[in-house]
Amino acid sequence: MNWSLPEFAIRRPITTILMIVTLVGLGVIAWSLLPVEFTIRLEYPVLRCMIPYPNASPEQVEKEVAIPAEQEF
């Protein structure tokens, strides 16, 4: 016996719509009952430092600014 999901959906549209509404409703209920502890709270420690060094090449900035500043932090 050949059973086809598209054929079933076309022959019984009300059943298909009710199944979709039921699945969406169950998903909304499950999502609303999900405890807050399961959500991830991320707090990244961030340190930003801007050191202006105009008219310098990237290699010069790396050698004279970035590496010494990293060692200080």
All heavy atoms as a GROMACS GRO file, in nm:
protein
  586
    1MET      N    1   0.084  -0.118   0.000
    1MET     CA    2   0.000   0.000   0.000
    1MET      C    3   0.088   0.124   0.000
    1MET      O    4   0.178   0.138   0.081
    1MET     CB    5  -0.088  -0.003   0.125
    1MET     CG    6  -0.174   0.118   0.139
    1MET     SD    7  -0.283   0.094   0.280
    1MET     CE    8  -0.373   0.242   0.267
    2ASN      N    9   0.064   0.212  -0.095
    2ASN     CA   10   0.139   0.338  -0.104
    2ASN      C   11   0.068   0.446  -0.023
    2ASN      O   12  -0.046   0.482  -0.052
    2ASN     CB   13   0.150   0.384  -0.249
    2ASN     CG   14   0.262   0.313  -0.321
    2ASN    OD1   15   0.350   0.259  -0.258
    2ASN    ND2   16   0.258   0.314  -0.453
    3TRP      N   17   0.138   0.496   0.078
    3TRP     CA   18   0.083   0.603   0.160
    3TRP      C   19   0.168   0.726   0.137
    3TRP      O   20   0.291   0.723   0.145
    3TRP     CB   21   0.085   0.563   0.306
    3TRP     CG   22   0.016   0.663   0.393
    3TRP    CD1   23  -0.116   0.672   0.414
    3TRP    CD2   24   0.077   0.768   0.468
    3TRP    NE1   25  -0.143   0.776   0.498
    3TRP    CE2   26  -0.025   0.837   0.533
    3TRP    CE3   27   0.207   0.811   0.486
    3TRP    CZ2   28  -0.002   0.947   0.614
    3TRP    CZ3   29   0.230   0.919   0.567
    3TRP    CH2   30   0.126   0.986   0.631
    4SER      N   31   0.104   0.840   0.108
    4SER     CA   32   0.175   0.962   0.076
    4SER      C   33   0.125   1.075   0.165
    4SER      O   34   0.004   1.099   0.173
    4SER     CB   35   0.154   0.996  -0.072
    4SER     OG   36   0.207   1.122  -0.100
    5LEU      N   37   0.216   1.143   0.229
    5LEU     CA   38   0.181   1.255   0.316
    5LEU      C   39   0.118   1.371   0.238
    5LEU      O   40   0.015   1.425   0.282
    5LEU     CB   41   0.304   1.303   0.394
    5LEU     CG   42   0.281   1.416   0.491
    5LEU    CD1   43   0.182   1.375   0.600
    5LEU    CD2   44   0.413   1.459   0.552
    6PRO      N   45   0.171   1.412   0.122
    6PRO     CA   46   0.104   1.519   0.047
    6PRO      C   47  -0.038   1.481   0.004
    6PRO      O   48  -0.129   1.564   0.008
    6PRO     CB   49   0.194   1.541  -0.074
    6PRO     CG   50   0.328   1.492  -0.032
    6PRO     CD   51   0.300   1.380   0.062
    7GLU      N   52  -0.057   1.356  -0.035
    7GLU     CA   53  -0.190   1.312  -0.075
    7GLU      C   54  -0.287   1.317   0.043
    7GLU      O   55  -0.401   1.362   0.030
    7GLU     CB   56  -0.182   1.170  -0.131
    7GLU     CG   57  -0.315   1.116  -0.178
    7GLU     CD   58  -0.302   0.972  -0.228
    7GLU    OE1   59  -0.190   0.930  -0.259
    7GLU    OE2   60  -0.406   0.905  -0.234
    8PHE      N   61  -0.241   1.274   0.161
    8PHE     CA   62  -0.323   1.281   0.282
    8PHE      C   63  -0.359   1.426   0.314
    8PHE      O   64  -0.473   1.456   0.350
    8PHE     CB   65  -0.247   1.216   0.399
    8PHE     CG   66  -0.320   1.224   0.529
    8PHE    CD1   67  -0.422   1.135   0.558
    8PHE    CD2   68  -0.287   1.321   0.623
    8PHE    CE1   69  -0.490   1.141   0.678
    8PHE    CE2   70  -0.354   1.328   0.743
    8PHE     CZ   71  -0.457   1.238   0.772
    9ALA      N   72  -0.261   1.517   0.304
    9ALA     CA   73  -0.285   1.658   0.335
    9ALA      C   74  -0.384   1.721   0.238
    9ALA      O   75  -0.465   1.806   0.277
    9ALA     CB   76  -0.153   1.735   0.333
   10ILE      N   77  -0.379   1.681   0.113
   10ILE     CA   78  -0.472   1.738   0.014
   10ILE      C   79  -0.612   1.680   0.032
   10ILE      O   80  -0.712   1.752   0.023
   10ILE     CB   81  -0.420   1.710  -0.129
   10ILE    CG1   82  -0.294   1.795  -0.154
   10ILE    CG2   83  -0.526   1.742  -0.233
   10ILE    CD1   84  -0.222   1.763  -0.282
   11ARG      N   85  -0.622   1.553   0.062
   11ARG     CA   86  -0.753   1.490   0.077
   11ARG      C   87  -0.821   1.529   0.208
   11ARG      O   88  -0.942   1.529   0.219
   11ARG     CB   89  -0.741   1.338   0.071
   11ARG     CG   90  -0.713   1.289  -0.068
   11ARG     CD   91  -0.724   1.140  -0.074
   11ARG     NE   92  -0.691   1.096  -0.209
   11ARG     CZ   93  -0.705   0.974  -0.250
   11ARG    NH1   94  -0.750   0.881  -0.168
   11ARG    NH2   95  -0.674   0.941  -0.372
   12ARG      N   96  -0.746   1.559   0.313
   12ARG     CA   97  -0.802   1.593   0.444
   12ARG      C   98  -0.740   1.722   0.496
   12ARG      O   99  -0.658   1.722   0.589
   12ARG     CB  100  -0.774   1.480   0.543
   12ARG     CG  101  -0.838   1.350   0.499
   12ARG     CD  102  -0.798   1.239   0.592
   12ARG     NE  103  -0.848   1.113   0.540
   12ARG     CZ  104  -0.930   1.036   0.606
   12ARG    NH1  105  -0.972   1.069   0.724
   12ARG    NH2  106  -0.971   0.923   0.553
   13PRO      N  107  -0.779   1.836   0.440
   13PRO     CA  108  -0.717   1.963   0.480
   13PRO      C  109  -0.751   2.005   0.624
   13PRO      O  110  -0.667   2.061   0.693
   13PRO     CB  111  -0.771   2.064   0.379
   13PRO     CG  112  -0.897   2.005   0.328
   13PRO     CD  113  -0.877   1.856   0.334
   14ILE      N  114  -0.872   1.977   0.669
   14ILE     CA  115  -0.912   2.016   0.805
   14ILE      C  116  -0.828   1.938   0.907
   14ILE      O  117  -0.779   1.995   1.006
   14ILE     CB  118  -1.062   1.992   0.828
   14ILE    CG1  119  -1.146   2.070   0.726
   14ILE    CG2  120  -1.101   2.028   0.970
   14ILE    CD1  121  -1.127   2.220   0.733
   15THR      N  122  -0.809   1.810   0.884
   15THR     CA  123  -0.727   1.729   0.973
   15THR      C  124  -0.584   1.781   0.977
   15THR      O  125  -0.523   1.791   1.084
   15THR     CB  126  -0.728   1.582   0.928
   15THR    OG1  127  -0.863   1.537   0.919
   15THR    CG2  128  -0.648   1.494   1.021
   16THR      N  129  -0.531   1.816   0.861
   16THR     CA  130  -0.395   1.869   0.853
   16THR      C  131  -0.382   2.000   0.929
   16THR      O  132  -0.287   2.020   1.006
   16THR     CB  133  -0.354   1.888   0.706
   16THR    OG1  134  -0.372   1.765   0.636
   16THR    CG2  135  -0.211   1.932   0.695
   17ILE      N  136  -0.479   2.090   0.911
   17ILE     CA  137  -0.475   2.219   0.980
   17ILE      C  138  -0.485   2.200   1.130
   17ILE      O  139  -0.412   2.263   1.208
   17ILE     CB  140  -0.587   2.311   0.927
   17ILE    CG1  141  -0.557   2.352   0.783
   17ILE    CG2  142  -0.604   2.434   1.015
   17ILE    CD1  143  -0.671   2.424   0.714
   18LEU      N  144  -0.573   2.113   1.175
   18LEU     CA  145  -0.588   2.088   1.319
   18LEU      C  146  -0.462   2.026   1.379
   18LEU      O  147  -0.425   2.056   1.493
   18LEU     CB  148  -0.709   2.002   1.347
   18LEU     CG  149  -0.845   2.072   1.327
   18LEU    CD1  150  -0.959   1.975   1.349
   18LEU    CD2  151  -0.856   2.190   1.420
   19MET      N  152  -0.394   1.939   1.304
   19MET     CA  153  -0.269   1.881   1.354
   19MET      C  154  -0.162   1.989   1.369
   19MET      O  155  -0.088   1.991   1.469
   19MET     CB  156  -0.222   1.770   1.258
   19MET     CG  157  -0.307   1.644   1.266
   19MET     SD  158  -0.268   1.522   1.140
   19MET     CE  159  -0.099   1.485   1.177
   20ILE      N  160  -0.153   2.080   1.274
   20ILE     CA  161  -0.055   2.188   1.281
   20ILE      C  162  -0.086   2.281   1.398
   20ILE      O  163   0.003   2.319   1.474
   20ILE     CB  164  -0.050   2.265   1.147
   20ILE    CG1  165   0.009   2.177   1.038
   20ILE    CG2  166   0.030   2.394   1.161
   20ILE    CD1  167  -0.002   2.233   0.899
   21VAL      N  168  -0.213   2.317   1.415
   21VAL     CA  169  -0.252   2.404   1.526
   21VAL      C  170  -0.222   2.337   1.660
   21VAL      O  171  -0.175   2.401   1.754
   21VAL     CB  172  -0.401   2.442   1.514
   21VAL    CG1  173  -0.453   2.509   1.640
   21VAL    CG2  174  -0.423   2.532   1.394
   22THR      N  175  -0.248   2.206   1.669
   22THR     CA  176  -0.219   2.133   1.792
   22THR      C  177  -0.070   2.133   1.822
   22THR      O  178  -0.029   2.157   1.937
   22THR     CB  179  -0.271   1.988   1.781
   22THR    OG1  180  -0.412   1.991   1.754
   22THR    CG2  181  -0.243   1.910   1.907
   23LEU      N  182   0.013   2.107   1.723
   23LEU     CA  183   0.158   2.106   1.745
   23LEU      C  184   0.210   2.243   1.785
   23LEU      O  185   0.293   2.255   1.874
   23LEU     CB  186   0.229   2.056   1.619
   23LEU     CG  187   0.216   1.908   1.591
   23LEU    CD1  188   0.279   1.873   1.456
   23LEU    CD2  189   0.282   1.828   1.702
   24VAL      N  190   0.160   2.348   1.721
   24VAL     CA  191   0.202   2.484   1.757
   24VAL      C  192   0.156   2.517   1.899
   24VAL      O  193   0.231   2.575   1.978
   24VAL     CB  194   0.149   2.587   1.655
   24VAL    CG1  195   0.170   2.729   1.704
   24VAL    CG2  196   0.218   2.568   1.520
   25GLY      N  197   0.034   2.480   1.933
   25GLY     CA  198  -0.016   2.505   2.068
   25GLY      C  199   0.064   2.433   2.174
   25GLY      O  200   0.098   2.491   2.278
   26LEU      N  201   0.097   2.307   2.150
   26LEU     CA  202   0.181   2.233   2.245
   26LEU      C  203   0.320   2.295   2.257
   26LEU      O  204   0.377   2.299   2.366
   26LEU     CB  205   0.191   2.087   2.203
   26LEU     CG  206   0.064   2.003   2.221
   26LEU    CD1  207   0.084   1.864   2.162
   26LEU    CD2  208   0.028   1.993   2.368
   27GLY      N  209   0.374   2.343   2.148
   27GLY     CA  210   0.504   2.410   2.152
   27GLY      C  211   0.501   2.538   2.234
   27GLY      O  212   0.592   2.565   2.311
   28VAL      N  213   0.395   2.617   2.219
   28VAL     CA  214   0.381   2.740   2.297
   28VAL      C  215   0.368   2.708   2.446
   28VAL      O  216   0.429   2.774   2.531
   28VAL     CB  217   0.262   2.824   2.246
   28VAL    CG1  218   0.229   2.937   2.341
   28VAL    CG2  219   0.291   2.878   2.107
   29ILE      N  220   0.288   2.607   2.478
   29ILE     CA  221   0.270   2.568   2.618
   29ILE      C  222   0.403   2.520   2.677
   29ILE      O  223   0.442   2.559   2.787
   29ILE     CB  224   0.161   2.461   2.632
   29ILE    CG1  225   0.024   2.522   2.600
   29ILE    CG2  226   0.162   2.399   2.771
   29ILE    CD1  227  -0.087   2.419   2.586
   30ALA      N  228   0.475   2.436   2.603
   30ALA     CA  229   0.604   2.385   2.652
   30ALA      C  230   0.704   2.498   2.670
   30ALA      O  231   0.780   2.501   2.767
   30ALA     CB  232   0.658   2.280   2.556
   31TRP      N  233   0.706   2.594   2.578
   31TRP     CA  234   0.800   2.706   2.586
   31TRP      C  235   0.769   2.795   2.706
   31TRP      O  236   0.859   2.842   2.774
   31TRP     CB  237   0.795   2.787   2.457
   31TRP     CG  238   0.889   2.903   2.457
   31TRP    CD1  239   1.026   2.899   2.456
   31TRP    CD2  240   0.854   3.040   2.457
   31TRP    NE1  241   1.076   3.025   2.455
   31TRP    CE2  242   0.973   3.115   2.456
   31TRP    CE3  243   0.732   3.108   2.457
   31TRP    CZ2  244   0.972   3.253   2.456
   31TRP    CZ3  245   0.734   3.246   2.457
   31TRP    CH2  246   0.852   3.317   2.456
   32SER      N  247   0.641   2.816   2.733
   32SER     CA  248   0.604   2.902   2.846
   32SER      C  249   0.633   2.835   2.980
   32SER      O  250   0.654   2.903   3.080
   32SER     CB  251   0.457   2.942   2.838
   32SER     OG  252   0.375   2.829   2.859
   33LEU      N  253   0.635   2.703   2.984
   33LEU     CA  254   0.663   2.631   3.109
   33LEU      C  255   0.811   2.603   3.131
   33LEU      O  256   0.849   2.549   3.235
   33LEU     CB  257   0.586   2.498   3.112
   33LEU     CG  258   0.434   2.511   3.115
   33LEU    CD1  259   0.369   2.374   3.106
   33LEU    CD2  260   0.388   2.584   3.240
   34LEU      N  261   0.895   2.641   3.035
   34LEU     CA  262   1.038   2.618   3.045
   34LEU      C  263   1.097   2.704   3.156
   34LEU      O  264   1.079   2.825   3.157
   34LEU     CB  265   1.106   2.651   2.912
   34LEU     CG  266   1.253   2.617   2.899
   34LEU    CD1  267   1.272   2.466   2.902
   34LEU    CD2  268   1.307   2.673   2.769
   35PRO      N  269   1.166   2.644   3.253
   35PRO     CA  270   1.222   2.723   3.362
   35PRO      C  271   1.330   2.820   3.314
   35PRO      O  272   1.400   2.794   3.217
   35PRO     CB  273   1.285   2.618   3.455
   35PRO     CG  274   1.225   2.490   3.416
   35PRO     CD  275   1.186   2.502   3.273
   36VAL      N  276   1.344   2.930   3.384
   36VAL     CA  277   1.440   3.033   3.346
   36VAL      C  278   1.583   2.981   3.362
   36VAL      O  279   1.673   3.026   3.294
   36VAL     CB  280   1.417   3.159   3.431
   36VAL    CG1  281   1.519   3.266   3.399
   36VAL    CG2  282   1.277   3.213   3.408
   37GLU      N  283   1.605   2.884   3.450
   37GLU     CA  284   1.739   2.833   3.473
   37GLU      C  285   1.798   2.767   3.349
   37GLU      O  286   1.919   2.752   3.338
   37GLU     CB  287   1.740   2.731   3.588
   37GLU     CG  288   1.707   2.789   3.722
   37GLU     CD  289   1.558   2.790   3.750
   37GLU    OE1  290   1.488   2.698   3.704
   37GLU    OE2  291   1.512   2.884   3.814
   38PHE      N  292   1.713   2.723   3.257
   38PHE     CA  293   1.764   2.658   3.138
   38PHE      C  294   1.812   2.757   3.032
   38PHE      O  295   1.876   2.717   2.936
   38PHE     CB  296   1.658   2.566   3.077
   38PHE     CG  297   1.632   2.443   3.158
   38PHE    CD1  298   1.507   2.389   3.166
   38PHE    CD2  299   1.734   2.381   3.229
   38PHE    CE1  300   1.482   2.275   3.241
   38PHE    CE2  301   1.711   2.268   3.304
   38PHE     CZ  302   1.584   2.214   3.310
   39THR      N  303   1.780   2.883   3.048
   39THR     CA  304   1.830   2.982   2.954
   39THR      C  305   1.970   3.023   2.997
   39THR      O  306   2.001   3.035   3.116
   39THR     CB  307   1.739   3.106   2.948
   39THR    OG1  308   1.730   3.161   3.079
   39THR    CG2  309   1.601   3.069   2.898
   40ILE      N  310   2.056   3.045   2.903
   40ILE     CA  311   2.196   3.074   2.930
   40ILE      C  312   2.213   3.225   2.949
   40ILE      O  313   2.170   3.305   2.867
   40ILE     CB  314   2.284   3.025   2.816
   40ILE    CG1  315   2.272   2.875   2.802
   40ILE    CG2  316   2.429   3.065   2.839
   40ILE    CD1  317   2.343   2.820   2.680
   41ARG      N  318   2.277   3.263   3.058
   41ARG     CA  319   2.310   3.404   3.082
   41ARG      C  320   2.461   3.417   3.070
   41ARG      O  321   2.536   3.361   3.151
   41ARG     CB  322   2.263   3.448   3.218
   41ARG     CG  323   2.304   3.587   3.251
   41ARG     CD  324   2.254   3.629   3.384
   41ARG     NE  325   2.169   3.744   3.361
   41ARG     CZ  326   2.086   3.793   3.448
   41ARG    NH1  327   2.072   3.738   3.565
   41ARG    NH2  328   2.015   3.899   3.420
   42LEU      N  329   2.504   3.488   2.969
   42LEU     CA  330   2.646   3.505   2.947
   42LEU      C  331   2.686   3.648   2.979
   42LEU      O  332   2.622   3.743   2.936
   42LEU     CB  333   2.680   3.475   2.800
   42LEU     CG  334   2.652   3.334   2.752
   42LEU    CD1  335   2.680   3.324   2.604
   42LEU    CD2  336   2.737   3.234   2.827
   43GLU      N  337   2.792   3.660   3.056
   43GLU     CA  338   2.849   3.790   3.084
   43GLU      C  339   2.998   3.780   3.058
   43GLU      O  340   3.071   3.713   3.131
   43GLU     CB  341   2.822   3.830   3.229
   43GLU     CG  342   2.676   3.851   3.259
   43GLU     CD  343   2.653   3.889   3.404
   43GLU    OE1  344   2.750   3.921   3.474
   43GLU    OE2  345   2.538   3.886   3.445
   44TYR      N  346   3.042   3.845   2.955
   44TYR     CA  347   3.182   3.840   2.919
   44TYR      C  348   3.257   3.953   2.989
   44TYR      O  349   3.214   4.068   2.984
   44TYR     CB  350   3.199   3.855   2.768
   44TYR     CG  351   3.141   3.742   2.689
   44TYR    CD1  352   3.025   3.759   2.615
   44TYR    CD2  353   3.203   3.619   2.688
   44TYR    CE1  354   2.972   3.655   2.542
   44TYR    CE2  355   3.150   3.515   2.614
   44TYR     CZ  356   3.036   3.533   2.541
   44TYR     OH  357   2.984   3.430   2.469
   45PRO      N  358   3.369   3.924   3.050
   45PRO     CA  359   3.451   4.033   3.102
   45PRO      C  360   3.517   4.104   2.984
   45PRO      O  361   3.580   4.041   2.900
   45PRO     CB  362   3.554   3.962   3.190
   45PRO     CG  363   3.558   3.822   3.141
   45PRO     CD  364   3.423   3.794   3.083
   46VAL      N  365   3.497   4.232   2.976
   46VAL     CA  366   3.545   4.307   2.861
   46VAL      C  367   3.633   4.422   2.908
   46VAL      O  368   3.599   4.492   3.003
   46VAL     CB  369   3.426   4.362   2.778
   46VAL    CG1  370   3.476   4.447   2.664
   46VAL    CG2  371   3.342   4.249   2.727
   47LEU      N  372   3.743   4.440   2.842
   47LEU     CA  373   3.831   4.553   2.865
   47LEU      C  374   3.863   4.612   2.729
   47LEU      O  375   3.914   4.542   2.642
   47LEU     CB  376   3.959   4.509   2.937
   47LEU     CG  377   4.064   4.617   2.956
   47LEU    CD1  378   4.011   4.726   3.049
   47LEU    CD2  379   4.190   4.558   3.010
   48ARG      N  380   3.831   4.737   2.712
   48ARG     CA  381   3.859   4.803   2.585
   48ARG      C  382   3.958   4.915   2.609
   48ARG      O  383   3.945   4.992   2.703
   48ARG     CB  384   3.731   4.860   2.524
   48ARG     CG  385   3.636   4.752   2.484
   48ARG     CD  386   3.515   4.809   2.418
   48ARG     NE  387   3.423   4.700   2.392
   48ARG     CZ  388   3.304   4.714   2.343
   48ARG    NH1  389   3.258   4.834   2.316
   48ARG    NH2  390   3.228   4.610   2.322
   49CYS      N  391   4.054   4.922   2.522
   49CYS     CA  392   4.157   5.024   2.534
   49CYS      C  393   4.186   5.076   2.394
   49CYS      O  394   4.214   4.999   2.302
   49CYS     CB  395   4.281   4.962   2.596
   49CYS     SG  396   4.416   5.079   2.610
   50MET      N  397   4.180   5.207   2.378
   50MET     CA  398   4.211   5.269   2.249
   50MET      C  399   4.338   5.351   2.264
   50MET      O  400   4.348   5.437   2.351
   50MET     CB  401   4.095   5.357   2.203
   50MET     CG  402   3.971   5.279   2.167
   50MET     SD  403   3.839   5.384   2.104
   50MET     CE  404   3.917   5.458   1.964
   51ILE      N  405   4.434   5.321   2.179
   51ILE     CA  406   4.560   5.394   2.180
   51ILE      C  407   4.580   5.450   2.040
   51ILE      O  408   4.617   5.378   1.948
   51ILE     CB  409   4.678   5.301   2.218
   51ILE    CG1  410   4.652   5.237   2.353
   51ILE    CG2  411   4.808   5.379   2.218
   51ILE    CD1  412   4.750   5.130   2.391
   52PRO      N  413   4.553   5.578   2.019
   52PRO     CA  414   4.570   5.635   1.886
   52PRO      C  415   4.718   5.645   1.849
   52PRO      O  416   4.801   5.685   1.931
   52PRO     CB  417   4.506   5.773   1.896
   52PRO     CG  418   4.501   5.804   2.040
   52PRO     CD  419   4.500   5.674   2.114
   53TYR      N  420   4.749   5.606   1.730
   53TYR     CA  421   4.886   5.611   1.680
   53TYR      C  422   4.878   5.642   1.531
   53TYR      O  423   4.889   5.552   1.448
   53TYR     CB  424   4.954   5.477   1.708
   53TYR     CG  425   5.105   5.480   1.704
   53TYR    CD1  426   5.178   5.578   1.770
   53TYR    CD2  427   5.175   5.384   1.635
   53TYR    CE1  428   5.315   5.580   1.768
   53TYR    CE2  429   5.313   5.383   1.632
   53TYR     CZ  430   5.383   5.482   1.699
   53TYR     OH  431   5.519   5.482   1.695
   54PRO      N  432   4.858   5.769   1.497
   54PRO     CA  433   4.834   5.805   1.356
   54PRO      C  434   4.958   5.786   1.268
   54PRO      O  435   5.072   5.794   1.315
   54PRO     CB  436   4.794   5.952   1.364
   54PRO     CG  437   4.850   6.001   1.492
   54PRO     CD  438   4.856   5.883   1.584
   55ASN      N  439   4.930   5.760   1.142
   55ASN     CA  440   5.033   5.748   1.037
   55ASN      C  441   5.136   5.640   1.067
   55ASN      O  442   5.254   5.656   1.039
   55ASN     CB  443   5.103   5.882   1.013
   55ASN     CG  444   5.006   5.989   0.970
   55ASN    OD1  445   4.908   5.961   0.901
   55ASN    ND2  446   5.030   6.111   1.011
   56ALA      N  447   5.093   5.530   1.125
   56ALA     CA  448   5.185   5.420   1.154
   56ALA      C  449   5.143   5.297   1.074
   56ALA      O  450   5.025   5.277   1.046
   56ALA     CB  451   5.184   5.388   1.302
   57SER      N  452   5.240   5.215   1.039
   57SER     CA  453   5.209   5.093   0.967
   57SER      C  454   5.159   4.987   1.066
   57SER      O  455   5.185   4.997   1.186
   57SER     CB  456   5.335   5.042   0.896
   57SER     OG  457   5.430   4.998   0.991
   58PRO      N  458   5.089   4.886   1.019
   58PRO     CA  459   5.040   4.781   1.109
   58PRO      C  460   5.153   4.711   1.186
   58PRO      O  461   5.139   4.680   1.304
   58PRO     CB  462   4.968   4.684   1.017
   58PRO     CG  463   4.928   4.765   0.899
   58PRO     CD  464   5.035   4.869   0.884
   59GLU      N  465   5.266   4.688   1.118
   59GLU     CA  466   5.378   4.623   1.186
   59GLU      C  467   5.434   4.712   1.297
   59GLU      O  468   5.468   4.664   1.406
   59GLU     CB  469   5.490   4.591   1.084
   59GLU     CG  470   5.452   4.486   0.982
   59GLU     CD  471   5.377   4.544   0.862
   59GLU    OE1  472   5.375   4.667   0.846
   59GLU    OE2  473   5.320   4.464   0.787
   60GLN      N  474   5.440   4.841   1.271
   60GLN     CA  475   5.492   4.935   1.370
   60GLN      C  476   5.397   4.942   1.490
   60GLN      O  477   5.441   4.945   1.605
   60GLN     CB  478   5.509   5.072   1.305
   60GLN     CG  479   5.579   5.173   1.391
   60GLN     CD  480   5.597   5.305   1.319
   60GLN    OE1  481   5.541   5.327   1.212
   60GLN    NE2  482   5.675   5.393   1.380
   61VAL      N  483   5.266   4.945   1.464
   61VAL     CA  484   5.168   4.948   1.574
   61VAL      C  485   5.179   4.821   1.657
   61VAL      O  486   5.173   4.825   1.780
   61VAL     CB  487   5.026   4.968   1.517
   61VAL    CG1  488   4.922   4.948   1.626
   61VAL    CG2  489   5.012   5.103   1.454
   62GLU      N  490   5.196   4.708   1.590
   62GLU     CA  491   5.207   4.582   1.664
   62GLU      C  492   5.329   4.582   1.755
   62GLU      O  493   5.321   4.547   1.872
   62GLU     CB  494   5.214   4.465   1.566
   62GLU     CG  495   5.225   4.331   1.635
   62GLU     CD  496   5.240   4.216   1.537
   62GLU    OE1  497   5.256   4.240   1.416
   62GLU    OE2  498   5.236   4.101   1.585
   63LYS      N  499   5.444   4.622   1.700
   63LYS     CA  500   5.569   4.617   1.778
   63LYS      C  501   5.574   4.722   1.888
   63LYS      O  502   5.619   4.695   1.998
   63LYS     CB  503   5.688   4.637   1.684
   63LYS     CG  504   5.715   4.520   1.594
   63LYS     CD  505   5.832   4.548   1.502
   63LYS     CE  506   5.849   4.436   1.402
   63LYS     NZ  507   5.951   4.469   1.301
   64GLU      N  508   5.529   4.844   1.859
   64GLU     CA  509   5.548   4.955   1.952
   64GLU      C  510   5.429   4.980   2.045
   64GLU      O  511   5.444   5.043   2.149
   64GLU     CB  512   5.580   5.083   1.875
   64GLU     CG  513   5.710   5.074   1.799
   64GLU     CD  514   5.740   5.200   1.719
   64GLU    OE1  515   5.672   5.303   1.742
   64GLU    OE2  516   5.830   5.195   1.635
   65VAL      N  517   5.310   4.930   2.006
   65VAL     CA  518   5.191   4.961   2.085
   65VAL      C  519   5.121   4.835   2.136
   65VAL      O  520   5.102   4.818   2.257
   65VAL     CB  521   5.091   5.048   2.005
   65VAL    CG1  522   4.966   5.074   2.086
   65VAL    CG2  523   5.156   5.177   1.961
   66ALA      N  524   5.084   4.746   2.046
   66ALA     CA  525   4.997   4.633   2.084
   66ALA      C  526   5.067   4.537   2.180
   66ALA      O  527   5.011   4.503   2.284
   66ALA     CB  528   4.953   4.558   1.959
   67ILE      N  529   5.187   4.495   2.148
   67ILE     CA  530   5.256   4.398   2.234
   67ILE      C  531   5.290   4.457   2.371
   67ILE      O  532   5.263   4.394   2.473
   67ILE     CB  533   5.380   4.341   2.162
   67ILE    CG1  534   5.334   4.256   2.041
   67ILE    CG2  535   5.464   4.257   2.257
   67ILE    CD1  536   5.444   4.204   1.954
   68PRO      N  537   5.346   4.577   2.380
   68PRO     CA  538   5.369   4.634   2.514
   68PRO      C  539   5.240   4.656   2.593
   68PRO      O  540   5.236   4.635   2.714
   68PRO     CB  541   5.440   4.766   2.486
   68PRO     CG  542   5.505   4.749   2.353
   68PRO     CD  543   5.412   4.659   2.277
   69ALA      N  544   5.133   4.699   2.526
   69ALA     CA  545   5.006   4.720   2.596
   69ALA      C  546   4.949   4.588   2.646
   69ALA      O  547   4.897   4.581   2.758
   69ALA     CB  548   4.906   4.788   2.503
   70GLU      N  549   4.959   4.481   2.567
   70GLU     CA  550   4.912   4.350   2.612
   70GLU      C  551   4.990   4.302   2.733
   70GLU      O  552   4.934   4.243   2.826
   70GLU     CB  553   4.925   4.248   2.499
   70GLU     CG  554   4.820   4.262   2.391
   70GLU     CD  555   4.839   4.162   2.278
   70GLU    OE1  556   4.932   4.079   2.286
   70GLU    OE2  557   4.762   4.167   2.181
   71GLN      N  558   5.120   4.329   2.736
   71GLN     CA  559   5.200   4.286   2.850
   71GLN      C  560   5.162   4.362   2.976
   71GLN      O  561   5.167   4.308   3.086
   71GLN     CB  562   5.348   4.303   2.819
   71GLN     CG  563   5.398   4.205   2.714
   71GLN     CD  564   5.540   4.232   2.671
   71GLN    OE1  565   5.601   4.329   2.714
   71GLN    NE2  566   5.593   4.146   2.586
   72GLU      N  567   5.123   4.488   2.962
   72GLU     CA  568   5.082   4.566   3.078
   72GLU      C  569   4.947   4.518   3.133
   72GLU      O  570   4.926   4.521   3.253
   72GLU     CB  571   5.074   4.714   3.042
   72GLU     CG  572   5.207   4.779   3.018
   72GLU     CD  573   5.294   4.779   3.144
   72GLU    OE1  574   5.238   4.803   3.253
   72GLU    OE2  575   5.415   4.756   3.132
   73PHE      N  576   4.857   4.479   3.044
   73PHE     CA  577   4.724   4.435   3.090
   73PHE      C  578   4.732   4.294   3.143
   73PHE      O  579   4.665   4.252   3.230
   73PHE     CB  580   4.621   4.443   2.977
   73PHE     CG  581   4.588   4.583   2.937
   73PHE    CD1  582   4.600   4.625   2.807
   73PHE    CD2  583   4.544   4.674   3.032
   73PHE    CE1  584   4.567   4.755   2.771
   73PHE    CE2  585   4.513   4.804   2.996
   73PHE     CZ  586   4.525   4.845   2.865
   0.00000   0.00000   0.00000
